[in-house]
Amino acid sequence: MATVELTTANFDEVTGRDGIVLLDFWADWCGPCKRFAPVYERSSEKHPEIVFGKVDTEAQQELGAKFNISSIPTVMAIRDGVIVFAQPGALPESALENLIEQVQQLDMDDVRKKLAEHKH
């Protein structure tokens, strides 16, 4: 599946669904972002069951601010509407694949339980 451009208009709809959404926060002027883009694109082709979204932090400054994105590229993983991973820096292909495996193996009931406990 090709990557999906996310904006303030479609962000909540895309990231609020069940399943896995990977996000790449990037900008056109960012060298590491440009080097990471083909790795991200290849991974999106290997995993059609996952939504791969891209957020242009220049065009979507509101989204960058909402998630305190201070360094790009930043990769974020959302599963069933819950942010389960966020880290700045371009990942090598093997690390991106490893991240996908880990997110797929999460017990989301356990994640929600721990989040609920953490809020008290």
N, C-alpha and C positions, 0 to 999 in steps of 0.2 A: 504494500500500500504506500502510495506517495505521502509525503508529509503534508500536514494541514496547517495553513497560516491561521494563527489565533489572534483575535482582537478582543477589545473590551466587549464587543457585541456578541461574540460567540463563545467566549472563554468559559463561562459558567455552564453553558449547555454541554460543551464538549467534555469538560473535566468532571462534571457532576454525574456522569453515567457510570454504570457498573462496568468493571473491567479495568484494564491498565491504560493509562495515558502517560507517555513520556513527553517531556517538554525540553526544548532547547531554547534558552534565552540568548539572543545573539544580536549583533549589529553589523551592518555592511562594512564599516571601517575597521572591524576587529580581525586581525590576522589569524589568531588562534581559532576564532569562530569559523573562518573560511576553510581552515585546514580540517576542522572537525566535521564540517557539513557533509563531505562524501562518506565518512564513517557512519554518521547518523542515517544518511540516506540508504546505505547498504543494509544497515540493521533493520530499517523500516521495511525493506523488501523481503527480508528473512522472516519477519513476524507480522503477517497480515492481520492477526487477531488483536494487535496492539495499535492504538492510535498514537502516531508520532506527530506532535505539534511543534511549531516553531513560533516564537514570540520575538518580533523585531523590537528591541528595547528602545530604538529611536522613534519608531512610529507609534509604539504602545507604551509610552512612558508611565502611564497610570498603572499598568500591570507590573512593570518593573518596580515601581514604588510600593505597590501593594504587597509584593513578596520580598521587599528589601534586597533586590538584586543590585549588588554593588560591584560585582566582577563578572565578566562574561568571557567565554560562554559559561552558563550555569545550566546543569542538567537537573531536572526535577522529575520524580516519578510519583504519579497519583494512582491509587488503586481504589476502586469503589468510592470515589469522591474524597479520599483521605490522602494527604501528602505523606508519603512514606520515605522519601529521600529527596534531598536537595544539596547540591554541592557545586561550587564553582570549579572551572577547569575543564579542558577538553579531555575526554576519556579515550584511551586507546581502545581499539575495537574489542579486544578480549575483555577489558574491564566493563565495557558497555554490555556485552553479552552476559557477563557474570552478574551485573546489576539486574538485568532482565530476569535471569533465572531466580535470583533472590526474591524479587518482587512477586514473581509467579508462585513461589513457594510459601509466601506469607499466609499465616492463618489470620484472616481479617477479623474474625470474632475476637481473637486474642488481642489484636492490635486495638480494636475499639474498646475492649475492656481496660487495657492499659491506659488508653487516652482518657477514659472516664475517671479512672483512679487518679490520674495525674492532675485532673482539673479540680479535685477536692482538696 
